[in-house]
């Protein structure tokens, strides 16, 4: 089953860029998922298990860090072409 997820990470520190960049690099290290970014979010597309594993494992270091982060995750049960309209 194909799935997509849209993630937005908000580190609650003034120097917020690096934790986001590190998170995106970790997401990109997983095979089986397509990762696209824009100014507001990161989108993943692939098989459901691969998408959820990438999110879980890439997010683990961020959650274990001393920096407080808020992460908003939306999961869709369709594949998306980043930047294109979702047709259902």
N, C-alpha and C positions, 0 to 999 in steps of 0.2 A: 504494500500500500504506500503510495506516494504522499508525502506531507511537506509542508513548508512552515517555517517559523520566522517571525519578525521579532528582533530583540533590540531593546534600547537600554543602555547601561548608563547610570548616573552616579559616578563616584562623588561622595559628599566631601570633597576637598577642593581647594582653589586650583591645584595643579592636576586637573582631572584627565588630561589627554592620555598620559602614559598608561594608566590602568585600562583604558578603553582599547588602545592600540595593542597592548599585550593580549587582551582577551580576543581580539579579532585575529591576531597571529595564531593563537591556540586553536581557534575555530578552523582556520585554513589548513591546519596540519592534519585534519581528518579526511580520509578518503571516503568516497561515497556520498559526499555532500557538496553542493555548489554553494559558495558563499559570495554574496554581493553586498557592498556597502554604499550608503549615501550619507548625507549630512545629518540625518536624524536616526537612522537605524541600520541594522545588519540583517540581511535575509539569508536563510538557509533553505535549500530544497534537496530532497533525496528520499530514500526509503525511510519510513517512520522511525524504525529502530536506529538507523544511522544518524538521523537528525537529532533524536533525543539523546543518544550517547554523546554526540559532539557537544551539545548544550551542557549536559551533566558534567562531562570531564573538563571542558574548557572553563566552565564557571567555577569549578572546585577551588582553584588557587585564589580566585577573586574573593570567594566567600571565606577562605581561610586567612586572608590578609588582614592587617590591622585597619586598613581603610574601610569605612562603611560604604557600601554600594547599594543602590536600588536598581533592580533590573525588571523591566517590563517585557513580558514574553506573550506573543500571540501565536497560536498554533492553528494552522488550517489543514483540512484533510484533502487538499489538492496541491499539485505542484504549481509553482508560480514561475513566471519569467520575470525576474526583477525589472521593475520599471514599466511593465505592461499591465493592462487591466486584467483582473481575475475574472474569467468567464466560467460560470457554473451551470 
